[in-house]
Amino acid sequence: MSNRGVLLRLLGVSLLWGCNYVASAYLLRDFSPIFLSYSRLVLTSVFLVTVALISQKIRRPTKQEWIILLFAGLFGTLFNQFFYFIGLQHSTAGNAALIIALSPVATTFLARLFLGETITAHKLVGAGLALVGVVLIVLFGGKSLGISQGDILLLMAMLALSVSLQFIRKLTVTMPSYDITIMATVIGTVLMTPAAVWEASQGHMHMSPHIATWLILACVAVFGQGLAGFWWNRGISEIGASTSSMFMNIPPFVAIIVAYFVLGDAIQMSQLAGGVLILIGVTVSNRNLQRQNTIQPIAK
């Protein structure tokens, strides 16, 4: 495929991921958070496994890889999804997209803590700018001044995602991103099953009775997560991580604009200012990026 075609696909991924935040907020009106997360994961897993069976390219992980995949699924899917959907109930799609956009910076510091990677001066500057952006969003991005419960939970979801990427980096040494995406998603879905059962046993589970709403959920799972994930990983392999990563700057602002028209969420100046600072910070932190193994975030 030509570079132009790859770039168009990556643009499509950015638009899909930006819309996913809004779709998730919309679906929470008719679904309980854990059931919504679990249902979407099940649909995404079915899609990914079907593709794997058709292609017959996936290999059986080693014992050590299974252990690392378990932790990747635990943090990247179970914890990430749990905090994401409950947090989204008490925040906005725009705030969620902007807070999750901080993940590359958090990943850098966690890599220093767990993997011993060096933190350069430009990474520190970028992290500072991004953190100021998050403070603006968390303190001033709501209906009133203060820190909302939803934004705190979204920060926890972002941190869980960043922790999972540490395990994924280890896996990419021996496994292709294609295999990791499928395995980690399926494992995370299995791990979330008890949480879904608990929600149902407590009488908190509810779902939409409308077919149209279920179709939206299916589209988010298959196209917004499954297909977009394949396009993202292919883009990284064909044109490199540094070019592909620039498209990660688009989803937060797509989410803000789409949420304004679809959900009626007001566009706050603090969101725009904070979002710009976060994206500048992420860009500065990764300006010398030569190689980055990135698996698409499932939490959208």
N, C-alpha and C positions, 0 to 999 in steps of 0.2 A: 504494500500500500504506500502511496506517495505521502510525503511529509504533510502536505496540505490536508489529505484525508485524515491522517492521524490527529492533526491539530483540530480539525472540525469535530472529530469524535471526542477529544478532550474537552472542547467547548461544550459539547452536548452533555458530557459527564458533569461539568460544573453547573449547568442549568438544572439537570436532574437532581443533583445533590442539594442545590439551593431550594428547589421546590419541595424536596423531601421533608425539610424542616417544617414547612407550612402544612404539608399533607399530614404530618404526624400530629401537629397541633389541632388540625381540623378533625382528624379521626378520634382524638381524645374526647371529643364531645359525645361520641357514641360508644366508645369502648373504655373499659377500665385499663389503667396503664400497663399492668403486668400482662394481662391477656392480650392487649394490643401488641406489645413487644414480642410475646411468645408466638402469637399467630403469624406475625410478619417474619420472624426467624424461621418458623416451620416452612412457610412458603418459599423463602429464600433458599433454605437448605434443600428442599425438594428440587428446586430449579438447578442448583449447583450440582447436586448428586446426579441428576438426569443428564446434564451436560458431561459430567465426568464419565458416566457409564457409556454414553454415546461415543465420546472421544477415545476412551480406554487409554488415557495417557497417565492417569494418576497411579502412583506406586504406594506400596505399603510402607508406612514410616517404621523406623527402628524403635527399639524400646526407649532410648533416650529422647528421640524426637517426639514420641507419644507423651512423655512427661512434660516436655516444654510446650507442646500443643495444648496440654491440659491447662497449664497456667495462662497461656495466651487466650484460650477460650474463657477461662474464669474471669480474667480482668477485662479483656476486650469485648466480651459479649455479655456475660452474666452481670457483672458489676456495672459495666458501662451502660447497658440497656436499662437496668433497674433504676439507676440514678437519673439517667437521661429522661425517661418517660415520666417518672414521678416529678422531677424538676420542671419539665415542660408544662405540667399541669398548673404550676404556680409562677410561670414566667411567660416569655413570648418567643415566637419562632426566631425573630431577629436576634434577641439576646442569646438564645441557644446556639445559633450559627456562629456568632461572634466569639462566644466563650470557647466553643469547641475549636475555633480557629487558632487558639492559643496552644494547641497540642504540640506543634513542632518545637516551640520554645521549651515547653515543659519536658518534652522528650530529650532535648539536648542536655538539660540539667540532670535528668534521671540517668542518662548515659554516662555522665561524669560520675555520678554516685555509684552506679552498679557496674559499669563497664570500664571505668577509668579513662574515658575519653577526655581530651583536652578542651577546656572552654577558653576561647580566644577573646580578645578585647571587643571585637565587633559582635560576638555572640552575647557578651554582657550588655553592651549598648542596646542591641536588639531586644534582649529580654526585658530591660528596663522600660523601653518604650511600650512593649506589648503589655507589661504588667500595669502601667499607667492607664493604658486603654481599657483593660479589664476593670480596673477600679472605677473609671468613669461610667462604664456600662452597669456595673453592679450597684453603685451608689445612686446614679442619676437616671438609669435607664428604665425605671419602673414608673408607676403612677404617682408615687410619693418618694421623697428622699429617704434612703435607707437601704439596708441589705435585705433582699428578699430570700425566703427559704428556697424558692425555686432556683435562683441563681447560684446559691451555695451548692445545691444538689447537682446542678449542671457543671460546676467546677469540679466536683467529685467525679462526675462522669468523664470529664476531660482528663483528669489525672489517671483514672482507671485505664482509659484508652492509651495514654502515654506509657503507662507501666507495661501494658500488653505489647507495645511496639518494641520494648527491650527484649522480650522473649522472641518476637518475630525476627528481630535482627539476628539473633543466634540461629534461628531456623533457616534463614536465607543462605547460610553458609553451605548447607547440604541439601536444602529443598527448594524447588522453584516456587515462586509466589503463587502460581496457579494452584498448586497442591495445598499450600498453607491457607489460602483463602477458603477453600472448600472444607478442609479438615477443622480449622479453628471455628468456623461458623457452625458446623454440625455439632462439634463438641460443646460449644457454648449453648446451643439450643437444648441439648440433652441436660446440661447443668441447670438450665432455667426451668425445666419441667417441674421440680418440686415447688418453686416459687409460684408457678401458675396453679398448681394443685392447692397450695396454701390459700391463695387468693379466693379460689372457688369455695374451699371449705369454710372460710370466714364469711361467706355471703357477699363479698365485695366485687365479685366478677360480674360484669355486664357487657353485652355486645349489641351491635346494631342489628335491627331487624330488616334493614333495607339492603337489597341486592346491590344497588349502586354504590353504597359505602364499602361493601366487601370487594367490589371490583376496583375501587380506588386503592384499597389495601393490597390487593393482588398486584396491581400495576406498580405500586411502590416497592413491593418485595421483589418482583421479577425484573422490572426495568430499572428502577431507581437504585436497587442494591445489587442484584445479580448481574445483569447485563452491564451496568455502569462500572461495576468492579472489574469485569473482564476487559472492558475498554481502557480503564485506567491502567491496569497492569500491562496491557499491550503497549500503551503509549509510553510508559516508562522504559520498556524493553527496546522500543524502536527509536525514540528520540532523546532518551535520557531523563534522569530524575530531575535535574536542575531546570530544564525547560518545562517538564510536566508539572512541577511543583508550583509554577507561577499561576496555573489555572486554579489552584486552591484558594487564591485570593478572591475569586468570583462568587462562590456560593453564599457567603454571608450577606452580600449586598443584594443578590437575587432574592434571598429569603426576606429581607426587609421590605423590598419593593412588592413582591408577590403577597406577603402578609398584609400589606396596606390595602391592596385591592380585594383580596379574597377573604381575609379575616377581619378587616377593619382596624388592624393594629396601627396606632399612630407611629409615625417616624420621628424619633427623638433625636435632637441634635447631639445628645450624649452618645447615642448609638453610632451616629455617623463619625463623630470625632474619635470615639473609642475604637471603632472598627478600622479607621485609617491608621491609628497608632499601632494597633495589633498587626495589621498587614505590613506596615513599614518595618515593625520590629521583627516579624517573621522573615521578611525579605533580607534585612540586614544580617540577621543571625545565620542565614543560609547563603549569603552572597558568594561564598567560595565553595559552595557545595559541588562536589564532583560525582559522588555516588551516594544514593540514598535508597535503601530498600523500604518501600512504602506499600503497605497493604491498606486498601480502602477502609476508612472508618465505617463501622456498621451502624453507628448511632446517628441516624438522620431521619 
